[in-house]
Amino acid sequence: MTLAPPLSAHLAEAHAPWIDLRSDTVTLPTEAMLQRLAQAELGDDGLDGDPTVRQLERAVADLLGHEAGLYTPTATMANLLAVLSQAPRGSRVVLEAGSHMLLSEGGGALLAGVEYQGVAGQGGAMATEALQAALALPGAAACGLVGLENSHLNSGGQVLSAQVLQAAQGCAHRHGARLHLDGARLMNAAVALQVPVAELARQADTVSLCLSKGLSAPAGAVLVGPAETLAVARRHRKVLGGTQRQIGLLAATGLEAIHSQPARLARDHDLAGRLARALRQQLPPALGVTEPVTNIVFIDLPQAGPQSLAWAEAALQHGVRVRPWGPWRLRLVTHRHIDEAAVDRAVEALQCVADALAG
Ligand SMILES: Cc1ncc(COP(=O)(O)O)c(C=O)c1O
């Protein structure tokens, strides 16, 4: 096959001009992923199965300590399938209020015919009393599912320990509900906590793991959980148009991702730490820089000055891409294409922007 070398060369070139800190979703597939893609054994995943997809589903289920796995095009679809397969129509789904499932995927409630209810949390964790109160809310629809996120994007990549997850699952079960974990960045959480990822994943009934964020595969996620639940999710995936045919091509990149990338994530976390420290030293004190636990740093901007979009546009002029996160916040995420030199250049660039905009 001649696909891999020219494609990867082309992708690397496309990436070169920027220091792109907007998200870990910008990561390109590795050379090894492209080689594995070119050699993947394929079948019809909507007919009698694609062998590489089956291998990936098994591998992720084993890695996370669950019975079965289901490959999905996106983490959003994996989360929606968790709802569709576990929360009966007319029931409530209680989600941590800052979660991606509530804030960015909330339309899923319309498709599932359920109500999403947000419960305020801290660093992604809901206080047990607050969760209990929501689950036992008088006059409200029964709760079918509780959702948490680990690592938690909107708190700057903070992590939930196995104990926190276990307490939430116990609470959900006592009220007849299940716990779903949006583990789009669960590998980051496991690396930060220095625990096997299964120790976290086993505390939830279903877990979605995204392959295309820090793990660098071009697309795809896997939902894991009980075989019976995933059989229902598999039927829903077809209805949503998420059943693909010779998709072992992409599943092969996922297999390579779970094999080669988790060990690398600690470096992303170290670089986020280096970035935060340098920003704190170099930027005016009126700018707040969060302390990263994983690979996400926020810069809080003074509300008297220009908004985040103006900062992002100015940074772009210096070859650095950062993401506006609301009007007064910038998001910076480290990933495989960021190294020490890129961090240092980004800090220099943001210092120039601060001199121009906040000076
Ligand atoms: C925490 C979290 N969950 C789910 C998703 C959805 O992932 P996707 O865009 O691949 O569907 C994202 C995307 O950024 C995310 O950050």
The ligand as an SDF file (V2000), in Angstrom:
LIG
                    3D

 16 16  0  0  0  0  0  0  0  0999 V2000
  -15.8200   16.1510   27.6600 C   0  0  0  0  0  0  0  0  0  0  0  0
  -16.2890   15.9440   26.2600 C   0  0  0  0  0  0  0  0  0  0  0  0
  -17.2370   15.0270   26.0190 N   0  0  0  0  0  0  0  0  0  0  0  0
  -17.6770   14.7870   24.7790 C   0  0  0  0  0  0  0  0  0  0  0  0
  -17.1810   15.4830   23.6970 C   0  0  0  0  0  0  0  0  0  0  0  0
  -17.7180   15.2030   22.3360 C   0  0  0  0  0  0  0  0  0  0  0  0
  -16.7350   14.6910   21.4900 O   0  0  0  0  0  0  0  0  0  0  0  0
  -16.9760   14.6610   19.9220 P   0  0  0  0  0  0  0  0  0  0  0  0
  -16.8520   16.0670   19.4530 O   0  0  0  0  0  0  0  0  0  0  0  0
  -15.8980   13.7870   19.4050 O   0  0  0  0  0  0  0  0  0  0  0  0
  -18.3130   14.1160   19.6670 O   0  0  0  0  0  0  0  0  0  0  0  0
  -16.2100   16.4620   23.8910 C   0  0  0  0  0  0  0  0  0  0  0  0
  -15.6770   17.2220   22.7710 C   0  0  0  0  0  0  0  0  0  0  0  0
  -14.8690   18.1140   22.8920 O   0  0  0  0  0  0  0  0  0  0  0  0
  -15.7460   16.6910   25.2150 C   0  0  0  0  0  0  0  0  0  0  0  0
  -14.7970   17.6090   25.4720 O   0  0  0  0  0  0  0  0  0  0  0  0
  1  2  1  0
  2  3  1  0
  2 15  2  0
  3  4  2  0
  4  5  1  0
  5  6  1  0
  5 12  2  0
  6  7  1  0
  7  8  1  0
  8  9  2  0
  8 10  1  0
  8 11  1  0
 12 13  1  0
 12 15  1  0
 13 14  2  0
 15 16  1  0
M  END
$$$$
